[in-house]
Amino acid sequence: MTEWGVIPSIRVRNMAEALAFYRGTLEFTLDRGGESEINSSLTRGDAHVMVETATDLYGNEYNAAIRERLGTLSCIALYMEASDLAAFHSRLEVAGARIVDPLAERPWGQEEFTVEDHEGNWLTFWKKTATD
């Protein structure tokens, strides 16, 4: 186990819809939780995400802030490495996923594309292209 790790928590209005998108379209694996749960953990390769519905698990002010922000747009993109990048991109196109930035090589030595989930969250999938 590493000393530090980051697992983003993506807040959603409907767990069943979220899991349909993340498990179906984005090909994540459900590690814990499910459609009737308030919190689910998913992985795709080495990428980990939590999907959580608004509940009263936290302090009153934080619960209210979660509900207020739920469904609002953000310019933050979660970056996830994907070794099968081109094939994955093709599968997402066929599935009708909203690709907000097409597959392209970037000047910083990686190929990437960005997809938007059903709640407006951006996920960027990438693969290293440059050699050191």
Solvent accessible surface area in square Angstrom, and as a share of the most:
residue,aa,sasa,rsa
1,M,244,1.09
2,T,106,0.62
3,E,161,0.72
4,W,212,0.75
5,G,66,0.64
6,V,138,0.79
7,I,95,0.48
8,P,34,0.21
9,S,51,0.33
10,I,9,0.05
11,R,60,0.22
12,V,0,0.00
13,R,148,0.54
14,N,64,0.33
15,M,9,0.04
16,A,40,0.31
17,E,100,0.45
18,A,0,0.00
19,L,3,0.01
20,A,68,0.53
21,F,27,0.11
22,Y,0,0.00
23,R,117,0.43
24,G,49,0.48
25,T,35,0.20
26,L,0,0.00
27,E,65,0.29
28,F,8,0.03
29,T,83,0.48
30,L,46,0.23
31,D,79,0.41
32,R,121,0.44
33,G,31,0.30
34,G,12,0.12
35,E,115,0.52
36,S,110,0.71
37,E,87,0.39
38,I,73,0.37
39,N,30,0.16
40,S,0,0.00
41,S,18,0.12
42,L,0,0.00
43,T,20,0.12
44,R,33,0.12
45,G,73,0.70
46,D,140,0.73
47,A,16,0.13
48,H,83,0.37
49,V,1,0.00
50,M,37,0.17
51,V,0,0.00
52,E,7,0.03
53,T,21,0.12
54,A,29,0.23
55,T,22,0.13
56,D,108,0.56
57,L,106,0.53
58,Y,86,0.33
59,G,49,0.47
60,N,136,0.70
61,E,151,0.68
62,Y,106,0.40
63,N,8,0.04
64,A,59,0.45
65,A,33,0.26
66,I,12,0.06
67,R,108,0.39
68,E,140,0.63
69,R,176,0.64
70,L,37,0.18
71,G,30,0.29
72,T,83,0.48
73,L,144,0.72
74,S,53,0.34
75,C,112,0.67
76,I,120,0.61
77,A,31,0.24
78,L,43,0.21
79,Y,110,0.42
80,M,11,0.05
81,E,108,0.48
82,A,2,0.02
83,S,101,0.65
84,D,52,0.27
85,L,1,0.01
86,A,61,0.47
87,A,52,0.40
88,F,0,0.00
89,H,19,0.08
90,S,56,0.36
91,R,97,0.35
92,L,1,0.00
93,E,100,0.45
94,V,136,0.78
95,A,64,0.50
96,G,62,0.60
97,A,16,0.13
98,R,143,0.52
99,I,44,0.22
100,V,49,0.28
101,D,50,0.26
102,P,87,0.55
103,L,48,0.24
104,A,33,0.26
105,E,127,0.57
106,R,50,0.18
107,P,127,0.80
108,W,155,0.54
109,G,13,0.13
110,Q,24,0.11
111,E,38,0.17
112,E,8,0.04
113,F,0,0.00
114,T,12,0.07
115,V,0,0.00
116,E,31,0.14
117,D,7,0.03
118,H,69,0.31
119,E,14,0.06
120,G,8,0.08
121,N,41,0.21
122,W,80,0.28
123,L,0,0.00
124,T,2,0.01
125,F,1,0.01
126,W,58,0.20
127,K,75,0.32
128,K,109,0.46
129,T,55,0.32
130,A,49,0.38
131,T,131,0.76
132,D,171,0.89
